[in-house]
Each structure stands twice: as C-alpha cells, then as structure tokens.
Amino acid sequence: MLYFDIHANSKESVQELGTGFINNVIHKDGVVFAYGEIDEPVAGGDKENWSSSIELKVLTKDFATLGSLCMAHSPFTIEILRPDEIKLKLSEAHNLLGTMSAITAEYKRYILTKLAKPEEMAAIQETLKFRAEKGREILKRGEGTGKGEQKKK
C-alpha cells in the first residue's frame, strides 16, 4: 500500500489528477496490478486549494520496481502487506541501488540547473572536470580498474 497526498485548485482537478496518477502507475513497467482509491477532496480555508489522499495497492514483479515507484512518486507512507520478509539477490540489490542513484542524480541535476547562479554552475563544472581528470590519472597509473577497486592513499 502506497499513500499519497494530492492538491489542486478545484475539487474536479484533484479527482482528475488522482485518476491520471493512478492510471500512470498502473502502466509502469514491472507493475503487475494496481488499484487506487481517491478520498473525497476537501477544500482548504480559502476554498481555492483542494486536497485529498490516495491509497494505492500495488503488486510489483520485484522489490526494485516498488523502490522505483517510491523514488519517482514519493508516497508519504508505505505499508508492505506481503511478503513478511524480503530477500534480494545481489543483482536485484545492484539494480535497485542503480535506479536510486540515477533518480537522485536526475533530481540533483534538475535542481542545480534551475537554482544555481551562473558562477555556481561554473564551479560545479570545474569540480566535475577535476574529478574526471583525477580518474584518468588513476586509470593511467593502473591503480584502478574502473570498477571501484582503487586503493585509498
């Protein structure tokens, strides 16, 4: 069970956004089944802000898919109904961690490109350039294989 808050400027918009959101999750790769319920929207004090919550029961083909859904959509809480215990193969853990890293990197890139001042972006680019140069030096010296097997000095 995944639980979400949803907000819009009208009752109809809340219902439409919620329905579209549930439909989007149903069609994600790795989602076997999904059933969502949208609570009756309630108006805020100014009657211009409406909100509701969504309960979304999801069956995924694997834990990595569930992790990806959580990273992409940020439910306010999660309840795993079954199984009682989760065991991951090492390849599944690698897949999940890789997905988490990719999504986090995309968020960071988006935030930086939207909020950073030009001089801050230039400093970030210089840092990335420096890291790449250091990586090339390490690979040339044969201290690393490119697979994270470098020795710390």
FENTAQUI-V807162 format. One record per residue. RES is the residue in one letter. PSI is psi as a letter, one per 30 degrees, with the letter a starting at -180 (none if undefined). OMEGA is omega in radians with two decimals (NA if undefined). D_CENTER is the distance of its C-alpha to the mean C-alpha in Angstrom with 1 decimal. Layout:
BEGIN
res = (RES:RES)
psi = (PSI:PSI)
omega = (OMEGA:OMEGA)
d_center = (D_CENTER:D_CENTER)
END
This chain:
BEGIN
res = (M:L:Y:F:D:I:H:A:N:S:K:E:S:V:Q:E:L:G:T:G:F:I:N:N:V:I:H:K:D:G:V:V:F:A:Y:G:E:I:D:E:P:V:A:G:G:D:K:E:N:W:S:S:S:I:E:L:K:V:L:T:K:D:F:A:T:L:G:S:L:C:M:A:H:S:P:F:T:I:E:I:L:R:P:D:E:I:K:L:K:L:S:E:A:H:N:L:L:G:T:M:S:A:I:T:A:E:Y:K:R:Y:I:L:T:K:L:A:K:P:E:E:M:A:A:I:Q:E:T:L:K:F:R:A:E:K:G:R:E:I:L:K:R:G:E:G:T:G:K:G:E:Q:K:K:K)
psi = (k:k:k:l:k:k:k:l:g:l:e:e:e:e:e:e:e:e:e:e:e:e:e:e:e:e:g:k:k:f:j:e:k:k:k:k:k:k:l:k:k:k:k:l:e:g:g:f:k:k:l:l:l:k:k:j:k:k:j:l:f:l:e:e:e:e:e:e:e:e:e:e:f:i:l:f:l:k:j:j:e:k:l:f:k:k:k:k:l:e:e:e:e:e:e:e:e:e:e:e:e:e:e:e:e:e:e:e:e:e:e:e:f:e:f:k:l:e:e:e:e:e:e:e:e:e:e:e:e:e:e:e:e:e:e:e:e:e:e:e:f:g:f:l:f:g:g:g:h:k:k:k:none)
omega = (3.07:-3.10:-3.08:2.92:3.08:-3.07:3.07:-3.07:3.05:3.11:-3.12:3.14:3.09:-3.13:3.14:3.11:3.13:3.13:3.10:3.12:-3.14:3.12:3.11:-3.13:-3.13:-3.06:3.10:3.04:3.11:3.08:-3.12:-3.08:3.04:3.11:-3.10:3.05:3.12:3.07:3.11:3.14:3.09:-3.13:3.03:-3.10:-3.11:3.13:3.11:3.12:3.14:3.13:3.11:3.03:-3.13:2.96:-3.08:3.09:-3.04:2.98:-3.12:-3.12:3.14:-3.10:3.13:3.10:3.09:3.10:3.11:3.09:-3.13:3.13:-3.07:-2.98:3.03:3.05:3.13:2.97:-3.10:3.08:3.09:-3.10:3.10:0.00:3.13:-3.09:3.14:3.05:-3.13:2.95:-3.13:3.13:3.11:3.09:3.10:3.14:-3.14:-3.14:3.09:3.11:3.12:3.13:-3.13:-3.13:3.11:3.12:3.13:3.08:3.14:-3.13:-3.13:-3.12:-3.12:-3.10:-3.14:-3.00:-3.05:3.05:-3.11:-3.14:3.07:3.10:3.11:3.12:3.11:3.13:3.10:3.11:3.12:3.11:3.11:3.13:3.13:3.11:3.11:3.11:3.10:3.12:-3.13:-3.14:3.12:-3.14:-3.14:-3.13:-3.11:3.14:-3.03:-3.12:3.06:-3.09:-3.14:3.09:3.10:-3.14:NA)
d_center = (16.7:13.7:15.0:14.0:16.0:17.0:19.4:21.7:25.3:27.0:27.1:27.0:24.0:22.0:23.2:22.5:18.9:18.4:20.1:18.3:14.9:16.3:17.8:14.7:13.0:16.5:16.5:13.3:14.5:15.0:15.4:19.1:19.7:18.2:20.4:19.5:21.8:21.8:24.0:26.8:25.7:27.5:28.7:28.3:31.5:31.9:31.4:29.2:25.9:24.9:22.3:21.5:19.3:17.9:18.3:16.6:18.1:16.2:17.8:15.8:17.6:16.0:13.8:11.4:10.8:10.3:7.8:5.8:6.6:5.8:2.2:3.1:6.1:6.7:10.0:12.8:14.0:13.9:17.1:17.7:21.0:21.9:22.5:23.9:22.8:20.1:21.4:19.4:21.2:20.7:19.4:16.7:15.7:15.8:13.6:10.9:11.3:11.4:8.2:6.6:9.1:8.7:5.3:6.9:10.0:9.3:8.5:11.6:13.5:13.1:14.1:16.9:18.3:18.5:19.8:21.7:25.4:27.1:28.6:25.3:23.8:27.0:26.6:23.1:24.4:27.4:25.3:23.4:26.8:28.4:25.8:26.4:30.1:30.0:28.1:30.8:33.6:32.3:32.1:35.6:37.0:35.7:34.1:30.8:29.9:26.6:25.0:24.6:28.2:29.6:31.9:31.5:34.7)
END
